[in-house]
Amino acid sequence: MRSVLYLIWLVFSACCAGESRLIYGEFPPSFIFGVSSSAFPADGVWDKDRKDASICDELTKNGSSIHGSGDARTAADGYQNVKTDVQLLKSLGVSHYKFSLSWPRILPAGTTERVNDKGVAYYNELIDKLLANDIQPFITLHHWDLPQQLQNLGGWANESSVTWFKEYADLCFKTFGDRVKIWTTIEDPVTLAYKGYETGDHASGLKNPDLVYLVGHNLIRAHTEAYIIYKDTYRASQNGQVGIVLNSDWYVPKTTSASYVDAALRALAFYLGWIADPLFKGDYPALMRKYLGNRNLQKGVPRRTLPKFNKREKSRIKGALDFLAISHFKTKLVSHKTNMGNGFLKDQDILLEVDTSYPNLEYRPETNPDSDKRLMGFGLRDLLVYLTTTYNNPAIYVTENGLETCGTLQDQDRIDYIRDYSNNVLQAIIAGSDVRGYFVHSLVDGFALDQTYTIKTGLYFVDMDTKDRPRYPRSSATFYKMLVAKRSFDDKLINFRAFPHDRHEFYYGRFPSNFLWGAATSAYQIEGAWNEDGKGVSIWDTFAHNNKIEGNQTGDVAADSYHLYQEDVNNLEKLGVDFYRFSIAWTRILPNGTIDNINQAGIDYYNRLIDALLAKNIIPMVTLYHWDLPQTLQDYGGWTNESMVNIFGEYARICFQHFGDRVKHWITFNEPYVFTVFVYETGMHPPGKSRPGIVVYQAAHNVLRAHTRAYHIYKDSFKNSQKGVVGITLSVEFMVPMTDSPEDAEAADRAMEFNFGWFANAIFSGSGDYPQVMKKFIGDKSRRQGFASSRLPEFTDAEKKLIN
């Protein structure tokens, strides 16, 4: 027998297997494009409108049985976003939407004794809105969320589950079948049985290997009874079709050895044939039954048997589907591995591995080099051709295919995946497979049973941290919309990218000879000695001593660089850097913040540090202000007080006088955006008080004027003799549009102006003033809020000339 299977495998592999290659071509006129989702990950509202708990709700409600954090009480809130999601589908241009019904939303207790009218009304609304927008509903009756009350009676391990499902299906056909023409009964029964009853990774969370084959047996029988009800009772009037969704990876033998080929065929038999063979051939795969029988003869292996269908059941099951729906995501390498334990995977005596020679589709591939997310679209093509040749050319829909967790809205990896796999669907059609549709999974991000919100599967990103769960299109949505519209592959689609191909390329080359390498610190973070040698109190000293820092920690000692500066300089020498950027603690030189009290010990410390650096040929680059304002000045309003302009200028003058003979690189302020916003807007930094939208602009105004004052003091009084330069350190995050809409493009530009331009525009643009968009937006909003003038202060003409 093995030699025959081996021959079949070699012939099949020669015809179909190989690397992905994109082809140009058109899909058949009748081919449908869709998007899929399912109730539990997307709907939310799990305990409202008289819905009862499902096994998924029960498994995840406290988070103790799953990886990650959070629950699905809201999920993507699809229940309350019907209109929004239908419009998303319409914008994509798809003709079909595959979604699942929540069994306990319609039948809270699982049986027809109590029908929830609100649940029925919800699905009627969704179906009607879809049809009103020319989108056909493609409905799955059961996607793993069994009513918990039925699970309490044994769930799918109870033979009564066949009757429960039959009656539930009958109600759904009767209620929605006048408008729904394509049904699937059960989604991926193999995963439902294996991960729900053996591994416990999915609901119902049981870990009893002895139940797996019994559960699968009942699922097949339940599907069959639902199919027959539709065929006998509803088809004539409703004219619809019923199928089932089977999930299957593609399995490639790791080598051409007979044992590895047999192992790959065995994987197909267990994962695919377990459910498909009874439906197409009337019984379980002979290979599966025989292999389990042979294992039962081995010493030390637990006895495992497949249940048996009686003669009547076989005849009812065989042919009990109008089409086969397939979900497919990955291709695995298979080798033989003898397993002595008990369980569905162990029963197969196989080892599944990742073929790492194919492109890694992790967002950061280096973080997971062994990831099984690989670009292997040929696996879907080969699976479809295998189904065609094995099961006498059935009608097939690919109802779930997609890539999770691309890490960004510009999800190039997902685009590559959809392009490769959908193109291989076209190749399967050209090879003779009757594939009638392709669905991307999923419409929106949702809640994953085993990974909560840590994976992102949607064409649309859902902001799960916002109450109303807003949706934003990823670049993959733009790509899929183009594919749906074109219904073919051309140069534009084959070459479509979310961002330029070379954006992440590593550049080989040399930095200019005058380019400088350095290391940077700030006084409060490293110096310590907070009250030694005459140093005054800064706002960070006060903040920390009032237990405002996590863990009630302080910078009283920090890295003790005040005492260990020579060791730090030695380490800088070992690094081989050109410069060292450090900040002066204002209160170490001017304990009260003003020149009325100059602390010579502080000046001596910085002289020692500067001299030690120069002795090692390391350039000192000095920041005058890195957030540690003297507390005395804060008591008078800090940067909101206009007097700070002159006070900072005089502090800068003292520093230029004492250190400028050796320091040639000066920075006035470190990240004024951060210390103004975090101090006066959010209150996250000392003094920890905020007045949003008012004093932050006055503080920043004074900082810009203080920078200007210090700059001109140096330029007018020191530059000719000291030959140094003065600058400012601005923090900036780069802003990109969340979507490709013109509104988001404008918003990204506006964000750059409010972040970077707030300080850079006045200094560098030539205007000596704030960005125009800032002036307009703040001014307009201030007037709407009833202010007599803009909350953004104005520079005088003289100030503009000085700032520019």
Buried (B, 14 or more C-beta within 10 A) or exposed (E): EEEEBBEBBEEBBEEBBEEBEBEEEEBEEEBBBBBBBBBBBBBBBBEEEEBBBBBBBBBBBEEEBBEBEBBBBBBBBBBBBBEBBBBBBBEBBBBBBBBBBBBBBBBBBBBEEEEBEEBBEBBEEBBBBBBEEEBBBBBBBBBBBBBBBBBEEBBBBBEEBBBBBBBBBBBBBEBBBEBBBBBBBBBBBBBBBBBBBBBBBBBBBBEEBBBBBBBBBBBBBBBBBBBBBBBEBBBEEBEBBBBBBBBBBBBBBBEEEBBBBBBBBBBBBBBBBBBBBBBBBBBBBEBBBEBBEEBEEEEEBBEBEBEEBEEEBBEBBBBBBBBBBBBBBBBBBBBBEEBEEBBBBBBBBBBBEBBEEBBBBBBEEEEEEEBBBBBBBBBBBBBBBBBBBBBEEBBBBBBBBBBBBBEBBBBBBBBBBBBBBBBBBBBBBEBEBBBBBBBBBBBBBBBBBBBBBBBBBBBBBBEBEEEEBEBBBBBBBBBBBBBBEEEEBEEEBEEBEBEEEEEEEEEEEEEEEEEEEBBBBBBBBBBBBBEBEBBBBBBBBBBBBEEBBEEEEBBBEBBBBBBBBEEBBEEBBEEEBBBBBBBBBBBBBBBBBBEEEBBEEBBEBBBEBBEBBBEEEBBBBBBBBBBBBBBBBBEEBBBBBBEBBEBBBBBBBBBBEBBBEBBBBBBBBBBBBBBBBBBBBEBEBBBBEBEEBBBBBBBBBBBBBBBBBBBBBBEEBBBEEBEBEBBBBBEEEEBBBBBBEEEBBEBBBBBBBBBBBBBBBBBEBEBBBBBEBBBEBBBEBBEEEEEEEBBBBEBEEEBBEBBB
